[in-house]
Amino acid sequence: MIELGRFQIDLEMRTLQLNGETVQLGSRAFDILAAVASADGRLVTKDELMNIVWPNTIVEENNIQVHLSALRKVLGRDRDLILTVPGRGYQLRQRRTNVLSDEAGVRASGVRASGVRASGVQASASRAWRARRLPTPKSGLLGRDLAVRQIRALLEQTHVLTLVGAGGIGKTSVAVEAAHHSSADFEEPVCFVELAQLTTEEAVLRAIVERCGLSVPDPQVDVEQVVAALARQRRLLVLDNAEHVIGIMAHIVEALVAGNDALRVLVTSREPLRIMPETVFRVEPLDVPLPHSADADILRCSAVTLFLQHANSLQGNVGSDSTELQLVGEICRRLDGIPLAIELAAARVVALGVEGVHRRLDDRMAILAGGYRTALPRHQTLRATFDWSFAILDQNARSLFRRLAVFGDAFTFEAMCAVACDEAYTVANAIGSIGELVAKSLVGVEFEGPVAKYRLSESTRAYAMAKLQAEGEQDDISARHARYLPATRQSAA
């Protein structure tokens, strides 16, 4: 949480608050505010703002002025905290508040800094403040108590702990909750780094330096400088959403823990880093009721509790009778206990009702949208969540992924090759690609003795089928699947 005059900025939830109340602010204006506030007093150029607020888009420069004017109007008497440097860019004005005589005193006092990089004592205040920017945990996080306890115990034993799981399963929420519980185990404040918008090694290293309040000698940060700055600090470093820069993160994290035996790194990603010091913890879905469960058993499931809480916060009195409760249980089961999908489905109850949501789950990519306006874009629709995962697959893995959509149940490697492979797509391609899909949490795997059985969740399969149709392969792959099934039965007989 960033303090800005009378206001508080929550970058994780993308909200601006005044006296505990959320202040309405357009998304572009918030992007400008977040960029300037996160710069810690550094001048943010116009070009930087254009790239942050309108990435890969050509817009007129006066768009900045339009949204900046709206932002300053909202800030009211605090509008002068954002300084325009003519011809150059924007930065926060310096503001000192209760600065003590040394860094230890600053930490004890809970100094409020405006985000300005200053010198001497004030620089120490700024560094101490930045290092406290661990997001506020979700209130009443459901079904995760055991996972949080396990993660805290593992952080005592392992240098790198990576939380892996499918998109929308709640890795960030679990990591933040566990970090708050573990913060007392470390001498230094927890350092939280959001990686979603970062694409280069230098950007990642700069974010670590800024969020941890480190001092490095050169403007161009390299790994060795960060290793030296973190040396001998007993600290927990949380790196959130690493999958799109997984190779970069593997290199950085391995170097950091090699240089500091007391450092612990908690990573969230849709796939492991695959480095020697790493322990992998799989974040599981929320528990869902079995088919034909009694009402009392349905109500005990954390997925159902989440659905009812979210739906009732928007409409009220959902799940008050047995028929409706049974439908809620079926919705949660068909959504595989994925928290994001459940929240999106619950939000649709306002317009469609429980029965309407249940009836339209076959078109879930269309109806599971309209998430929190303040959420990251990939968390606002179910399709966007899958788009994020699909975009980081190589071409071979994309081909296999969409062809697996024809399997409605568990399947073996042999079945997969019989349906997905041809002259252009070889078994060798399939071997590498199925490993990538499993690693990236798009395909689940279980073992029956020595035999691996693969499975797509219902939502994943729906997304893969849409890709198969878009590629014009559905008829061909479905025909192969239809031919394979009778051949399998005949062989078994």
Sequence and secondary structure as in RCSB ss.txt:
>XXXX:A:sequence
MIELGRFQIDLEMRTLQLNGETVQLGSRAFDILAAVASADGRLVTKDELMNIVWPNTIVEENNIQVHLSALRKVL
GRDRDLILTVPGRGYQLRQRRTNVLSDEAGVRASGVRASGVRASGVQASASRAWRARRLPTPKSGLLGRDLAVRQ
IRALLEQTHVLTLVGAGGIGKTSVAVEAAHHSSADFEEPVCFVELAQLTTEEAVLRAIVERCGLSVPDPQVDVEQ
VVAALARQRRLLVLDNAEHVIGIMAHIVEALVAGNDALRVLVTSREPLRIMPETVFRVEPLDVPLPHSADADILR
CSAVTLFLQHANSLQGNVGSDSTELQLVGEICRRLDGIPLAIELAAARVVALGVEGVHRRLDDRMAILAGGYRTA
LPRHQTLRATFDWSFAILDQNARSLFRRLAVFGDAFTFEAMCAVACDEAYTVANAIGSIGELVAKSLVGVEFEGP
VAKYRLSESTRAYAMAKLQAEGEQDDISARHARYLPATRQSAA
>XXXX:A:secstr
 EEETTEEEETTTTEEEETTEEE   HHHHHHHHHHHHTTT  EEHHHHHHHHSTT    THHHHHHHHHHHHHH
GGGGGGEEEETTTEEEE     S  SSHHHHHHHT    S   SHHHHHHHHHHHTT      TT  S HHHHHH
HHHHHTT SEEEEE  TTS HHHHHHHHHHHHGGG SS  EEEE TT  SHHHHHHHHHHHHT   SSSS  HHH
HHHHHTT   EEEEE  GGGHHHHHHHHHHHHHT TT EEEEEESS    TTEEEEE        TT  HHHHHT
 HHHHHHHHHHHHHTS TT SHHHHHHHHHHHHHTTT HHHHHHHHHHHHHHHHHHHHHTGGGHHHHS    TTS
 GGGSSHHHHHHHHHHTS HHHHHHHHHGGG  S B HHHHHHHH  SSS HHHHHHHHHHHHHTTSSEEEEETT
EEEEE  HHHHHHHHHHHHHTT HHHHHHHHHHHHHHHHHHH 
